[in-house]
Amino acid sequence: MSDSQRWTSRDDEADDEDEDEEVDETGYKSAKDAVLFAIDVSPSMLRAPPASNSKKADTDSPTSAALKCAYALMQQRIISNPNDMMGILLFGTEKSKFHGEEQTSRGGLTYPHCYLLADLDVPAAEDVKALRSLVEDEEESQSVLIPSKEPVSMANLLFCANQIFTTKAPNFASRRLFIVTDNDDPHKQDKALRSAATIRAKDLYDLGVIIELFPISQAGHQFDRESFYGDIIYGSSPTDPDAPTATAAAAKASSTGDGISLLNSLLSSINSKSVARRALFSNLPLEVGPGLKISVKGYIIFKRQEPARSCYIWLGGEKPQIAKGITTQMAEDTARPVEKVEIKKAYKFGGEQISFTAEEISRIRYFGDPTIRICGFKPLSLLPVWASLKQSTFIYPSEEDFVGSTRVFSALHQKLLKDEKMAVAWYIARKNAAPVIAAIIPGAEKVGENEEQVMPPGMWLVPLPFADDIRQNPELSLVRAPDSLTDSMRKVVQQLQLPKAQYDPMKYPNPALQWHYRILQTLALNEEMPLKPEDKTVPKYKQIDKRVGEYAIDWGQELETQFSLWQKEHGTATKRAAPSDASSAVKKPKTAAESSKHDVDDSKMRELYNANNVNKLTVPILKGWLTSKDLPSGGNKSVLVERIEGYFENK
């Protein structure tokens, strides 16, 4: 395939939309996101934990940990999400700064005790360097991180954030404000300031901004969300009010310097919220029974991450420019450019090209309007592990089209969970999509160690395979291991259990992806080149040897013993050594009868062609037949089959 064919523009991809039978994820992946960090700079937030000799000692103050989290997120986004915006706003500072407005510029400041450290914008390499110097340079941080003597007005802070989002990201699909603080009630005695802050929060919500709270509990005081932030934080998204919401647990500042670091706790909470929540499909009808419909939304919970798409750049001008690709269709015989209106889609059948217009293809593909229709219920135990072929979709009720959807959805969810049942449904994801038989599996709510919600309750839509998708298993002779060998291996397995017998993907970053980003970051920021990637998937061999070394040796010895007994019982000798005589190692040439017993003559090949069974022959037979006809025999099996079919079509 030529570069012009591989290098497809977005317009060309849109023209082929009718051919795509999968759920369209373009909007899901390309919607831009703007995140503004609001970090509290109070004396308690600047207080460092006491010194400790522990290797896991917490050394960061809450403010420092929050800045390092913002720095880590900016590093990720500058490469993985190059179109997203990010900013950092400090509040409670002695100095004030907003869009070039310094404290010394005039007497009355618009937003006192609010310091715009990094304006909301697409992060550049220079922004990352500036934030890194603040995080790593103690002198520079001390000049900025000076707490104010007067308390900051939360209404003023929220209004400042409102102005930033309005001026910098007015048309973004996702806009979020991350508040990091340890003060659960900043206006205890002032009802007027509390009321003003509530009004400003409502203004942000009406603007489409989601406020996320990342609370920090200090020693001897548990952060209380309801004291003040219960009226500030809304439980749903303004752009997607029906979406499931999860509450971040309060991170705990260490009082002894030991234990889980505050930085890791904050990183975990912020990473869980770092990707904006967007519906994959909205208001899809779920037909529970005849005349009973509710509406649901679908969300991608797990998505394979890949390196950001590379691009071609032109270096011939004053500055590098992105080169855009154009695809041109050409006639094979005359090399004349062909317009799109002159082209029809065609499919090969019986040696002929059957062409269709766009309208005819749409009618062929149409199996009904997008819907999820429950056909019946089955025990959950009947769903085999191998039946999950494609990515599952998390579905959640929506009240937009059918009022009462949440109540019906909840009743169905609880009943399926209680009876351990699944629903079998007819599923059409969108217009022109092929119908799918799917299992609707209930999912229970999952909470973390600190009672924070990890996964909301809901249901999973799992596409099931058709008969055409299933291949026959190869015929293998099964040799069952004796009980003594199984018992010996059981000890090894029991000693190598994962913590809580569960795989936690958050502990294992993709090493290839992280190495790719690390190299790009090193080149962009002029950092020292790392020697090797950090791969957390590499087994810990010393720990494994310490735990199961002796058991593994015992199992190996038992295996040798049982294998010897099996050989004697079945009369199978060990593999003999290669002969010392070099001449005896030469392969015996095949006789004419041996070489021809797998050949296919012309009449047999003609029969296979007429029955459309040429593809059932092996590659050596196909190549041998083509060679006998002086035809090219290179290529994979599909190319060979097509070449043979073309031979009979033209004959």
C-alpha positions in Angstrom: 0.0 0.0 0.0 1.4 3.4 -0.9 1.9 6.3 1.4 -1.0 8.2 -0.1 -3.3 5.3 0.8 -2.0 4.7 4.3 -1.9 8.5 5.1 -5.7 9.0 5.3 -7.1 12.4 6.2 -10.0 12.9 8.6 -12.4 13.8 5.7 -11.7 10.5 4.0 -12.3 8.6 7.3 -15.7 10.4 7.6 -16.7 9.2 4.1 -16.2 5.6 5.1 -18.4 6.0 8.2 -21.2 3.9 6.8 -18.8 1.0 6.5 -17.8 1.1 10.2 -19.8 -1.5 12.1 -18.2 -0.6 15.4 -19.4 2.0 17.9 -17.9 5.3 16.7 -15.3 6.4 19.3 -14.0 9.5 17.4 -15.9 12.0 19.5 -15.1 10.1 22.7 -11.4 10.2 22.1 -11.1 13.7 20.5 -13.2 15.8 22.9 -10.9 18.4 24.5 -10.5 18.7 28.3 -9.4 21.7 30.4 -8.3 21.1 34.0 -7.5 23.9 36.5 -5.8 23.0 39.8 -6.7 25.2 42.8 -4.2 24.4 45.5 -4.5 25.7 49.1 -1.5 27.5 50.5 -2.2 27.7 54.2 0.1 27.2 57.1 -1.3 23.7 57.7 -0.9 22.8 54.0 2.8 24.0 54.1 3.7 22.1 57.2 6.1 19.3 56.4 5.8 15.9 58.2 8.3 15.1 61.0 11.6 13.5 60.1 11.8 9.7 60.0 14.3 6.9 59.3 11.8 4.9 57.4 12.4 4.3 53.7 8.7 5.0 53.1 8.8 8.2 55.1 6.5 11.0 53.9 8.7 14.0 53.1 6.3 16.3 51.2 4.0 19.0 52.7 0.4 18.8 51.3 1.0 21.8 49.1 4.3 20.4 47.7 2.6 17.0 47.1 -0.2 18.7 45.2 2.2 20.7 43.0 4.1 17.4 42.3 0.8 15.8 41.3 0.1 18.7 38.9 3.6 18.4 37.5 3.2 14.6 36.9 -0.2 15.2 35.2 1.3 17.9 33.0 4.1 15.6 32.0 1.6 13.0 31.0 -0.7 15.3 29.1 1.9 17.2 27.1 2.4 14.0 25.1 -0.6 11.8 25.5 -3.3 14.6 25.2 -1.5 17.4 23.3 -4.8 19.4 22.8 -5.9 19.5 26.4 -5.4 22.5 28.6 -4.1 22.7 32.1 -3.5 25.5 34.6 -2.5 26.0 38.3 -4.1 28.5 40.6 -2.8 28.9 44.2 -5.1 30.4 46.8 -4.4 31.7 50.2 -1.1 33.3 49.2 0.4 36.6 50.4 1.2 37.6 46.8 -1.6 38.0 44.2 -1.3 37.5 40.4 -3.9 37.2 37.7 -3.4 37.5 33.9 -0.4 39.8 34.3 -1.9 41.7 37.1 0.7 41.9 39.9 0.2 43.1 43.4 2.4 46.1 42.8 0.4 47.2 39.7 -2.4 49.0 41.4 -4.0 49.4 44.8 -7.0 47.2 44.7 -6.7 43.7 43.1 -9.5 41.9 41.5 -8.7 38.6 43.1 -6.7 39.1 46.3 -4.7 36.1 47.7 -5.1 34.2 44.4 -1.9 33.5 42.5 -2.2 32.2 38.9 1.0 30.1 38.8 0.3 28.7 35.3 -2.4 30.1 33.1 -4.9 27.7 31.6 -3.4 26.7 28.3 -2.1 23.8 26.3 1.1 22.9 28.2 4.4 23.7 26.4 7.8 22.4 27.3 8.7 25.7 28.9 5.6 25.4 31.2 6.8 22.0 32.4 10.3 23.3 33.0 8.9 26.3 35.0 6.8 24.0 37.2 9.7 21.6 37.6 11.9 24.4 38.9 9.3 25.4 41.4 8.9 21.9 42.6 12.6 21.2 42.9 14.0 24.6 43.7 13.4 25.3 47.4 14.3 29.0 47.2 11.9 29.7 44.3 9.1 27.9 46.0 9.6 29.8 49.3 9.3 33.1 47.5 5.9 32.1 46.1 4.4 29.8 48.7 3.9 32.4 51.5 0.5 32.1 53.2 -1.6 35.2 53.6 -2.4 36.6 57.0 -6.0 37.1 56.0 -8.4 34.3 55.0 -9.2 34.0 51.3 -12.8 34.3 50.1 -13.9 31.0 48.5 -16.5 33.0 46.4 -13.6 35.1 45.1 -11.6 31.9 44.2 -14.6 30.4 42.4 -15.2 33.6 40.5 -11.6 33.7 39.5 -11.8 30.2 38.2 -15.0 31.2 36.3 -13.1 34.0 34.6 -10.2 31.7 33.6 -12.5 29.1 32.1 -14.6 31.7 30.3 -11.7 33.5 28.7 -9.3 30.5 28.1 -11.6 27.5 27.3 -15.0 28.8 26.4 -15.9 26.0 23.9 -14.3 23.0 25.6 -16.5 19.9 26.0 -15.0 19.2 29.4 -13.9 21.8 32.0 -13.0 20.8 35.5 -11.7 22.5 38.6 -9.6 20.4 41.0 -9.6 21.8 44.6 -6.9 20.5 46.9 -7.3 21.6 50.5 -7.3 20.5 54.1 -9.8 23.1 55.4 -13.2 21.6 55.4 -15.0 24.8 56.6 -13.2 28.0 55.5 -16.2 30.2 56.5 -17.4 28.9 59.8 -18.7 32.1 61.3 -19.7 34.0 58.1 -23.0 33.0 56.5 -22.7 35.7 53.9 -19.4 34.4 52.5 -20.8 30.8 52.6 -23.9 31.9 50.6 -21.7 33.9 48.1 -19.5 30.8 47.6 -22.6 28.6 46.9 -23.8 31.1 44.3 -20.4 31.2 42.6 -20.3 27.3 42.6 -23.7 27.3 40.9 -22.5 29.7 38.3 -19.6 27.3 37.5 -22.0 24.4 37.3 -24.3 26.4 34.9 -21.2 27.2 32.8 -20.5 23.4 32.5 -17.6 23.2 34.9 -17.2 20.2 37.1 -15.7 20.9 40.6 -13.7 17.9 42.0 -12.6 18.0 45.6 -9.4 16.3 46.8 -9.5 16.6 50.5 -6.6 16.1 52.9 -7.2 15.0 56.5 -4.6 16.3 59.0 -3.5 14.4 62.1 -6.3 14.2 64.7 -9.0 15.7 62.3 -10.9 13.8 59.6 -12.0 16.0 56.7 -15.8 16.6 56.8 -17.2 17.1 53.3 -20.6 18.2 54.5 -19.4 21.2 56.6 -18.9 23.5 53.7 -18.3 21.6 50.4 -21.6 19.7 50.5 -23.2 22.9 49.0 -20.3 23.5 46.7 -19.6 20.1 45.1 -22.4 18.8 42.8 -22.8 15.0 42.6 -23.3 15.0 38.9 -21.8 16.4 35.7 -23.5 19.5 34.2 -22.9 18.0 30.7 -23.8 14.5 31.7 -26.1 14.5 34.8 -26.9 10.8 34.6 -23.3 9.7 34.6 -22.1 7.6 37.6 -20.1 9.6 40.0 -17.3 8.5 42.4 -16.1 10.4 45.4 -12.4 10.8 46.1 -11.4 9.6 49.5 -9.6 12.0 51.8 -5.8 11.7 51.6 -4.2 11.7 55.0 -1.2 13.8 55.9 1.3 11.8 57.9 1.8 12.6 61.6 4.8 10.4 62.1 6.5 10.4 58.7 5.8 6.7 58.1 3.2 4.9 56.1 1.8 5.5 52.6 3.1 8.9 51.4 0.7 11.7 50.8 2.1 12.2 47.3 1.2 8.6 46.3 -2.3 9.0 47.8 -3.0 12.2 46.0 -1.5 10.8 42.7 -3.9 7.8 43.0 -6.9 10.0 43.5 -6.0 12.5 40.8 -5.1 9.9 38.3 -8.6 8.3 38.8 -10.2 11.6 37.8 -7.6 12.8 35.2 -9.5 11.4 32.2 -12.8 13.2 31.6 -15.9 11.0 31.8 -17.8 11.0 28.5 -20.7 8.8 27.2 -19.9 6.5 24.3 -23.5 6.5 23.3 -26.4 8.5 24.8 -30.1 7.7 25.4 -30.1 4.3 23.7 -33.5 2.6 24.3 -33.3 -0.5 26.5 -36.5 -2.6 25.9 -37.1 -4.7 29.0 -40.3 -6.2 27.6 -43.1 -5.4 25.1 -44.1 -1.8 25.7 -41.6 -1.2 28.5 -38.6 0.9 27.5 -36.0 2.9 29.4 -33.0 4.8 28.2 -29.4 4.1 29.0 -26.0 5.6 28.4 -22.8 3.7 27.6 -19.3 4.4 28.9 -15.9 3.1 28.2 -14.3 2.1 31.5 -11.2 0.4 30.1 -9.5 1.7 27.0 -6.2 0.5 25.6 -3.7 3.3 25.5 -1.3 3.7 22.6 1.4 6.3 21.8 0.0 9.6 20.4 -0.3 9.4 16.6 2.8 10.6 14.8 2.6 13.2 12.0 4.6 14.3 9.0 6.2 17.8 9.2 7.7 20.0 6.5 11.0 21.7 7.4 11.5 23.8 4.3 9.9 27.0 5.7 10.8 29.4 8.5 9.3 27.0 11.1 8.2 23.4 11.0 4.7 22.9 9.6 2.4 19.8 9.8 1.9 18.3 6.3 -1.6 17.1 5.5 -2.2 14.0 3.5 -4.6 13.8 0.5 -5.9 10.5 -1.0 -6.6 10.3 -4.7 -8.4 7.4 -6.4 -7.0 6.6 -9.9 -8.2 4.4 -12.7 -6.0 1.3 -13.1 -5.7 1.4 -17.0 -5.5 5.1 -17.7 -4.2 6.5 -14.4 -6.9 9.1 -14.6 -8.0 10.6 -11.3 -11.5 9.3 -10.4 -14.1 11.4 -8.6 -16.0 10.0 -5.7 -19.3 10.3 -7.5 -18.0 7.9 -10.2 -17.2 5.2 -7.7 -19.4 2.3 -6.5 -18.7 -0.3 -3.9 -18.4 -3.8 -5.3 -18.0 -7.3 -3.7 -16.6 -10.4 -5.4 -18.9 -13.3 -5.7 -18.6 -16.4 -8.0 -16.0 -14.7 -10.2 -18.0 -11.5 -10.8 -17.9 -8.1 -9.3 -21.4 -7.2 -7.8 -21.7 -3.4 -7.4 -23.9 -1.4 -5.1 -24.9 2.2 -4.7 -24.5 3.9 -1.4 -28.3 3.8 -0.9 -28.4 0.1 -1.6 -25.6 -0.6 0.9 -27.4 1.4 3.5 -30.5 -0.7 3.0 -28.6 -3.9 3.1 -26.9 -2.9 6.4 -30.1 -1.7 8.0 -31.4 -4.1 10.6 -33.5 -1.6 12.6 -33.0 1.5 14.7 -30.3 1.5 17.5 -31.6 -0.3 20.5 -31.0 -2.9 23.2 -33.8 -5.5 23.3 -33.8 -8.1 26.0 -34.7 -11.5 24.6 -34.6 -13.6 27.8 -32.6 -14.5 30.8 -30.0 -17.3 31.5 -27.9 -18.3 34.6 -24.7 -16.4 34.8 -22.8 -19.7 35.1 -23.6 -20.5 31.5 -21.5 -17.7 30.1 -18.1 -19.2 29.2 -14.9 -17.2 29.7 -14.0 -17.4 26.0 -17.3 -15.8 24.9 -16.0 -12.2 25.5 -14.6 -11.3 22.1 -14.9 -7.6 22.1 -14.7 -4.7 24.6 -17.5 -4.5 27.1 -19.5 -1.3 27.6 -20.6 -0.1 31.0 -24.3 1.1 30.9 -26.1 3.4 33.3 -29.7 4.7 33.3 -30.6 8.1 31.8 -33.8 10.0 32.5 -33.8 12.2 29.4 -36.1 10.2 27.1 -38.0 8.0 29.6 -38.8 9.3 33.1 -38.4 6.5 35.7 -35.5 4.8 33.8 -33.3 4.8 36.9 -36.0 3.0 39.0 -36.5 0.3 36.5 -32.8 -0.1 35.8 -32.1 -0.4 39.5 -34.8 -3.1 40.0 -33.4 -5.1 37.0 -29.9 -4.7 38.3 -30.7 -5.9 41.8 -32.8 -8.8 40.6 -30.0 -10.1 38.3 -27.4 -9.7 41.1 -29.6 -11.5 43.6 -30.5 -14.5 41.3 -27.0 -14.6 39.6 -28.7 -14.2 36.2 -27.7 -12.5 33.0 -29.9 -11.0 30.3 -29.4 -12.0 26.6 -30.2 -9.0 24.3 -30.3 -8.0 20.7 -28.0 -5.0 20.4 -27.6 -2.4 17.6 -25.2 0.3 18.7 -25.9 3.0 16.1 -27.2 3.6 12.7 -25.9 1.1 10.0 -24.2 -1.0 12.7 -24.5 -4.7 12.5 -26.7 -6.4 15.1 -25.0 -8.1 18.0 -26.2 -10.7 20.5 -24.9 -9.4 23.9 -25.1 -10.5 27.5 -26.1 -7.9 30.1 -24.2 -8.7 33.2 -24.9 -7.0 36.6 -21.9 -5.4 38.3 -21.9 -4.7 42.0 -20.4 -1.6 43.6 -16.7 -1.8 44.4 -15.0 0.3 47.1 -11.4 0.8 48.0 -9.5 0.4 51.3 -10.6 3.9 52.4 -14.3 3.2 51.5 -14.0 5.4 48.3 -16.0 4.2 45.4 -13.8 2.5 42.8 -16.6 1.2 40.5 -20.2 2.3 40.7 -23.0 -0.2 40.5 -24.3 -0.8 37.0 -24.5 -3.3 34.2 -22.0 -4.5 31.5 -22.9 -5.0 27.9 -20.8 -7.9 26.7 -20.9 -8.8 22.9 -21.2 -12.5 22.3 -19.8 -14.5 19.4 -21.9 -15.8 16.5 -21.6 -19.4 15.1 -19.4 -17.9 12.3 -16.9 -16.6 14.9 -16.1 -19.9 16.5 -13.3 -22.1 15.3 -12.9 -25.8 16.0 -10.4 -26.7 18.7 -7.5 -28.8 17.4 -7.6 -32.5 18.2 -5.0 -33.1 21.0 -4.3 -36.2 23.0 -4.8 -35.3 26.7 -2.3 -36.6 29.2 -3.7 -36.0 32.7 -1.2 -35.3 35.5 -1.2 -37.7 38.5 -2.4 -36.5 41.8 1.0 -36.4 43.4 2.3 -34.0 40.7 -0.8 -31.8 41.1 -0.4 -31.7 44.9 3.2 -30.7 44.5 2.3 -27.8 42.2 -0.5 -26.6 44.5 2.1 -25.5 47.0 3.9 -23.4 44.4 0.6 -21.7 43.3 -0.5 -21.0 46.9 2.8 -19.3 47.6 2.7 -17.1 44.5 -0.8 -15.6 45.0 -1.3 -11.9 44.2 -2.3 -9.6 47.1 -5.9 -10.3 47.9 -5.8 -12.8 45.0 -6.6 -9.9 42.5 -4.8 -8.3 39.7 -4.6 -4.5 40.1 -3.8 -2.9 36.8 -3.0 0.4 38.5 0.3 -1.2 39.8 1.6 -2.1 36.4 2.0 0.7 33.9 2.6 -0.3 30.3 6.5 -0.3 30.1 6.6 0.2 26.3 4.2 3.2 26.5 5.9 4.8 29.5 9.4 4.3 27.8 8.1 6.0 24.7 6.8 9.0 26.7 9.9 9.1 28.8 12.2 9.4 25.7 9.9 12.2 24.2 9.9 14.0 27.5 13.7 13.8 27.8 14.2 15.2 24.3 11.6 18.0 24.7 12.9 19.1 28.1 16.6 18.6 27.5 16.8 16.2 30.4 19.5 13.5 30.9 18.8 10.4 28.8 17.6 7.5 31.0 19.6 4.3 30.7 16.7 1.8 30.7 12.9 1.8 31.1 11.2 1.1 34.4 9.4 -2.1 33.9 7.2 -3.1 36.9 6.0 -6.3 35.0 9.5 -7.9 35.4 9.1 -10.8 37.9 10.8 -10.4 41.3 13.1 -13.4 40.9 14.7 -13.2 44.3 11.3 -13.2 46.1 10.0 -16.0 43.9 13.1 -18.1 44.7 12.7 -17.4 48.4 9.1 -18.3 48.4 8.9 -21.3 46.1 12.5 -22.3 45.3 12.4 -25.5 47.2 8.8 -26.4 46.2 9.7 -25.8 42.5 12.7 -28.2 42.8 10.6 -30.8 44.5 8.0 -30.5 41.7 10.7 -30.8 39.1 12.0 -34.0 40.6 8.4 -35.4 40.9 7.9 -34.5 37.3 11.0 -36.5 36.2 9.8 -39.5 38.3 6.3 -39.5 36.9 7.5 -38.9 33.3 9.8 -42.0 33.6 6.9 -44.1 34.9 4.6 -42.8 32.0 7.2 -43.7 29.4 7.6 -47.3 30.8 3.8 -47.7 30.9 3.2 -46.5 27.3 6.4 -48.0 25.9 7.8 -44.7 24.8 11.6 -44.4 24.7 13.5 -41.3 25.3 14.6 -39.2 22.2 17.6 -40.9 20.7 20.8 -38.9 20.2 21.8 -37.7 16.7 24.0 -40.2 14.8 27.7 -39.4 14.9 28.1 -40.3 11.2 27.5 -37.1 9.3 26.5 -39.0 6.1 23.6 -40.6 8.0 22.2 -37.2 8.9 21.5 -36.4 5.3 17.8 -36.5 4.6 16.6 -39.3 2.4 15.2 -37.9 -0.9 11.5 -38.4 -1.4 10.3 -40.8 -4.0 8.0 -39.7 -6.8 5.1 -41.5 -5.2 5.7 -39.7 -1.9 6.0 -36.3 -3.4 2.9 -36.7 -5.5 0.5 -38.2 -2.9 -0.4 -34.7 -1.7 -0.7 -33.2 -5.2 -4.0 -32.1 -6.6 -4.7 -32.5 -10.3 -6.6 -30.1 -12.5 -10.0 -31.9 -12.3 -9.8 -32.0 -8.5 -8.9 -28.3 -8.3 -11.7 -27.5 -10.6 -14.2 -29.4 -8.3 -12.8 -27.5 -5.3 -13.1 -24.2 -7.2 -16.8 -24.9 -8.1 -17.5 -25.8 -4.5 -15.7 -22.7 -3.3 -13.4 -24.9 -1.2 -10.0 -23.9 -2.6 -9.1 -22.2 0.7 -9.3 -25.6 2.5 -6.1 -26.7 0.9 -2.8 -26.2 2.6 -0.2 -23.6 1.5 2.3 -26.2 0.1 -0.4 -27.8 -2.1 -1.5 -24.4 -3.4 2.0 -23.3 -4.2 2.8 -26.7 -5.9 -0.3 -26.4 -8.1 0.6 -22.8 -9.1 4.2 -23.8 -9.9 2.9 -26.6 -12.1 1.0 -24.0 -14.1 4.0 -21.6 -14.3 2.1 -19.1 -12.1 3.7 -17.0 -9.3 3.6 -18.9 -6.0 4.6 -16.1 -3.7 2.4 -14.5 -1.0 0.2 -15.6 1.8 -2.7 -18.1 1.6 -5.4 -15.6 0.7 -3.2 -14.3 -2.2 -2.6 -17.9 -3.5 -6.3 -18.8 -3.3 -7.3 -15.6 -5.2 -4.7 -16.4 -7.8 -6.1 -19.9 -8.4 -9.6 -18.6 -8.5 -8.6 -16.0 -11.1 -7.0 -18.7 -13.2 -10.3 -20.6 -13.5 -12.3 -17.4 -13.9 -10.3 -16.4 -17.0 -10.1 -19.9 -18.4 
